Amino acid sequence: MSATSATPARTRTRRLIAVVVLVPVLAALALWAFAWPAARTAPRDLPLGLAGPTAATAQVEKQLAQHKGAFEIHHYADEAAARDAIEDRTVYGAVVVTAQGPELLTASAAGPVVAQMLQQAVAQQASADGTQVRTVDVVAAPENDPRGAALTSSVLPLALAGITAGAVVTVLGLRGFRAVTALVGAAALVGVAGAGIADSWLGVLTGDWWTEAGVLGLATLAVSGAVAGLAALLGHAGIGIVAGVVMLFGNPFSGASSAPQMLPEPVGTIGQWLPPGAGTTLLRSVSFFDGAAATGPALTLTWWAALGLGAVLLGSALKGRTKTAEPAVDRQLAPVG
C-alpha cells in the first residue's frame, strides 16, 4: 500500500475514533448538566421574610434555623412590610406571626415550586407545635399557568431562536451593519410573536404587552448576537461554542422551573449570568411584579447583546482590513512556447 493511500485511511480511522469518544463525552456532559441540578434541588440561602414582634418571631426563627443553610431570614415589622418585600422581589415569601397563629405569605408567580416548598416546610414545623398555618398567595401565578409550565417551556425556544438567527446570519455571509440589522430585526419579530402567543393567546403572561415583547426580543438578541459575534471572530466554530454554552449550561442552570437559590452552588449564580437565566428572571419581573428587581437581568442581557453585536462589527472590520492589506499579485504574460 502506498503512502498516499495510507494517509486517507489513517484520517478516516482518527475521525471514527473521535466520533466514538466524543459522542459519549457529550452525552455524559449533557446528562450531568441537566440531571445533577434537578436531582439536587433544595433551598440554599433562599430569601425568606419574618414579620412580627421580636419576642414572637424568635421561636419561629429558631425553628427555621434547623434547616441549616436553607433560608436567608429578612426581618420586617409587620405584614404590610413583608408584603411589600415580596412584591419587590426581595424575598420569595414571609412568615407572619400573629395573635391567631402563624401566617405564610407566598408568591407563586415567582416560582410555584418555591411556594409549594415553603408551604410544606412551614406547615410541617407548625404541625409539630399543634398549630395551623394560613397561606396567602400575595402574587399569584396566572390562572392559565398555575404551575409556571408555560414560562419554563419558553426558555428552550428562545435559546433555539437566538442560535438559529446567529447561525443563519453567519452562513449567509452577512457582515457589518447588515448583519446587525438582520439580528435586531429577527429578535424584534421573535419578541412580538412571543408576546402575541404567550400574552394575547395563551394568557400566561399578564404584564405590559410591549415590555414583554421587548424582553423576549432582548433575550433572543443576546444569544443571536453572541453566536454571530463569536463566529465573526473565530469562524463557524464560534456557532458551536456559543450554542454549546447556551444549551448545555444556560438552560439547565437557568432556574426557570424553580429558582436560582434552589440549585446547587455556584450553578444558580452562573445561570443568571447566561441569557436563558437572565431572560427568565427578567420576564417574571416585568410580567408579574411590575418590573421589580429587573435591573440586574436587564443589564446582563444588554451586555450579551452589545458585546455580540460589537464583535460582529469588529470581525467585519478585521476581515476588511485583511483584504486591503493583501499584496497585489503581479500578473505577467508568459511567452507562448
Sequence and secondary structure as in RCSB ss.txt:
>XXXX:A:sequence
MSATSATPARTRTRRLIAVVVLVPVLAALALWAFAWPAARTAPRDLPLGLAGPTAATAQVEKQLAQHKGAFEIHH
YADEAAARDAIEDRTVYGAVVVTAQGPELLTASAAGPVVAQMLQQAVAQQASADGTQVRTVDVVAAPENDPRGAA
LTSSVLPLALAGITAGAVVTVLGLRGFRAVTALVGAAALVGVAGAGIADSWLGVLTGDWWTEAGVLGLATLAVSG
AVAGLAALLGHAGIGIVAGVVMLFGNPFSGASSAPQMLPEPVGTIGQWLPPGAGTTLLRSVSFFDGAAATGPALT
LTWWAALGLGAVLLGSALKGRTKTAEPAVDRQLAPVG
>XXXX:A:secstr
  HHHHHHHHHHHHHHHHHHHHHHHHHHHHHHHHHHHHHT   SSEEEEEES HHHHHHHHHHHTTSTTTEEEEE
ESSHHHHHHHHHTTS SEEEEEETTEEEEEE GGG HHHHHHHHHHHHHHHHHHT   EEEESS   TT TT HH
HHHTHHHHHHHHHHHHHHHHHTT  HHHHHHHHHHHHHHHHHHHHIIIIIIS    S HHHHHHHHHHHHHHHHH
HHHHHHHHH THHHHHHHHHIIIIITTTS TTS GGGS TTHHHHHHHSHHHHHHHHHHHHHHSTTTT HHHHHH
HHHHHHHHHHHHHHHHHHHHHHHHHS           
